[in-house]
């Protein structure tokens, strides 16, 4: 994906910086990730573009759980990670946050 392919609402430079930092400190599980094998799939679609090709590849990836943990821990705001969109990850964080508060209040 070219930086010019990014949504106008997304700063292409911020995606480049995030991706470069990921590559520099690449986690060990990344070596087994299917996304490394198909450079033609767009994991950072612009708003309104289809995410199904990326999500489909992710769905059969052996390191999907590690990828999701990584994306949730880092608060990834862009792209498809572990077959999830940012909206789905935001919902997951909200559910975990809400359930965590309830556990602490009950104790």
BELJOVEN-V983974 format. One record per residue. N is the residue number from 0. PHI is phi in whole degrees, -180 to 180 (999 if undefined). D_FIRST is the distance of its C-alpha to the first C-alpha in Angstrom with 2 decimals. Layout:
n->{N/N}
phi->{PHI/PHI}
d_first->{D_FIRST/D_FIRST}
This chain:
n->{0/1/2/3/4/5/6/7/8/9/10/11/12/13/14/15/16/17/18/19/20/21/22/23/24/25/26/27/28/29/30/31/32/33/34/35/36/37/38/39/40/41/42/43/44/45/46/47/48/49/50/51/52/53/54/55/56/57/58/59/60/61/62/63/64/65/66/67/68/69/70/71/72/73/74/75/76/77/78/79/80/81/82/83/84/85/86/87/88/89/90/91/92/93/94/95/96/97/98/99/100/101/102/103/104/105/106}
phi->{999/-84/-59/-71/-82/-72/-61/-63/-83/-112/-76/-57/-65/-66/-67/-61/-63/-63/-68/-63/-68/-63/-66/-67/-110/-56/-68/-58/-64/-61/-62/-100/-75/-65/-63/-72/-90/-131/-71/-85/-86/-90/-90/-129/-69/-70/-55/92/-82/-70/-107/-58/-59/-68/-63/-64/-65/-59/-59/-105/-79/-70/-109/-59/-63/-65/-64/-65/-58/-61/-65/-69/-63/-84/66/-56/-100/-128/87/-97/-131/53/64/-126/-90/-61/-60/-66/-67/-61/-63/-60/-64/-66/-63/-64/-63/-67/-70/-66/-66/-63/-64/-69/-69/-75/-76}
d_first->{0.00/3.77/6.53/8.22/6.49/8.29/11.73/14.56/16.27/13.82/14.12/10.78/13.06/14.31/11.09/10.73/14.44/14.44/11.94/13.95/17.12/16.23/15.70/18.94/20.92/19.36/21.78/23.66/22.53/18.89/20.14/20.97/17.87/16.53/12.89/13.30/14.40/11.70/8.31/7.81/8.28/6.20/8.39/7.77/8.70/10.49/14.24/15.72/12.83/13.80/13.55/15.83/13.71/12.54/16.09/17.70/16.34/17.26/20.65/21.81/20.59/23.61/22.45/21.53/24.46/23.60/20.01/21.51/24.14/21.70/19.64/22.98/24.57/21.86/21.62/17.84/17.20/13.54/11.64/13.27/15.65/18.40/17.93/18.60/17.21/18.15/21.08/22.33/22.16/23.96/26.59/27.03/27.63/30.06/31.96/32.29/33.40/35.90/37.30/37.64/39.73/41.92/42.63/43.69/45.88/47.63/48.49}
